[in-house]
C-alpha cells in the first residue's frame, strides 16, 4: 500500500514550501538521470539522490515497496 503522502505528491507535486532551491546541485540521480535546472530531487538519509519522477522506482528497488494499482 502506498503511503498517503507519496500518493499526494504523485497527484499534486511536492509542496513548494518544503522545497529548497540550490545553485550547486548534483549532476545526476541514482538512476543516472541528469538533474537539470528547476528539477526537484530528494537526498535520502544514505546520501542517494533521486529525481522526483524516479521516487516510485526508488521505493520499489531500494525500500522493497510493492507497486499496486486500484481497480477502476
N, C-alpha and C positions, 0 to 999 in steps of 0.2 A: 504494500500500500504506500502510495506517495505521501510524503509529508505535506500538510496543507500549505505551508509557506512556499515550498517548491512549486506546488500547483499554482499558487497565486503569482509567483514570479514568472512562470511559464506563460500565464494568461496576460499579465499586465506589465511585466518588466520589473526590475529591481527598483524599489523606491528611491527617488533622486536624493532624498536627504541622507541616505545611507552610503551614497557614492562618494568616493574621494577622487579628485582629479589629480593626476600625476603627470609631470612633464618628462620624467625619466622612467619609462616603463619597460617590461621585458619584451624581447623580440618575438617570442612565440610561446604558445602554451604547451602543456604536457603531451598533447597530441600532434604537435608540430605545426599547428595553425598559426599564421602570422598575426600578431597583435598590431592593429592599425590605430591611428589617432581616433579618439572618441569611442573605441571598443570598450565594453565592460568586461572585466575579468576578475577572478577571485584568486586570492592567495590562501591556500589551505594551511592548516597548522604545521604540516610537514614541509612546507615551502613550495609545494606544487602549485603551478599557475594554470588556471583553467578558464578559458573563454566562456562567457555566458551561454552561448549556443552549444557548448560541449558539457554542460553540467549533468545532463541525463546520462550521457556516455560515461562520464567520470563516476557517477553514482553506481552504475551497473558494474563497471570494471574494477573499481577500487574500493567501493563500500559494500559490495555484494548485494546491491539492491536488485529487486526484480521489477522489470518494466511491465506494467499492466495497462489495459485499456478497458474502460467501462463499455458495456453493450449499449447500443442505441435503443 
